[in-house]
Amino acid sequence: MSLPGQWLQPRHGSKEAFDKDFPTLDVKGAEALCPGCKERVKLTRKSPAGKTGGWCAKCNRGVGL
């Protein structure tokens, strides 16, 4: 079951910014539904503050819970 996700704000409009803000890989990441296209997004990245996120390739935006 996937939880409804949210867009990551404010600066995750580019993959480069997302990769910089979420540098650590988390292989046990949860899944969330992209708020745009409703596809499942694996939340496989972790920020230094402990937030998890993933990248929706279809919408080209960062997604989190």
N, C-alpha and C positions, 0 to 999 in steps of 0.2 A: 504494500500500500504506500502510495506517495502522498506526501503532505503538500498543500498548496504553497507555492513559493512566492517570493516578492523580488522585484528588481533591486539590485544592490545600488545604493545611491551614495554620494553624488557623482563619483568620478569613474564609474565602471562602464563607460561607453566604448572603451577600446580594450582589446585583448591584452595589449602591452601594460596598461594601467592595472588591469585585473591581476595579471601575473606578478606584477611588482607588489601589489597590496596583499596577495594571497600566495606567498612564496613556497609554502610547505605542502607536500602531497600527503593526502590522507586516504589510504587505500580502503578503509572501512567506511567511507563516506555514505551518508544517507541519500535518499532520493527526494526530489521535490518536483512539483509540476510547474513548468514555466508559466508565468502569468500572461504571456502573450499568446503562444501557440499551443499551450497545454500539453506539450511533449514532456516526457520524464527527463530530468536533468540530474546526473550523478554529482553530488556535492563532494568533490575529491580534493579540494584545495582548502587550506587553513591559513588564517591571518595570524600575525604574532599575538594579537589580542584574544585568539581562540575562536573567532567566528569562522564558520564554514561557508563555502560558496562553490558554485559550479558555473560553467559557461554554456549557454544555449547557442549552439552553432547555427540553428535555424534563424533565431531572432538577433544573433550577434550581440548578446548582452549578458551581463553577470546576473546570476540568480542565487538567492539565499533564503533562509527561513526566517 
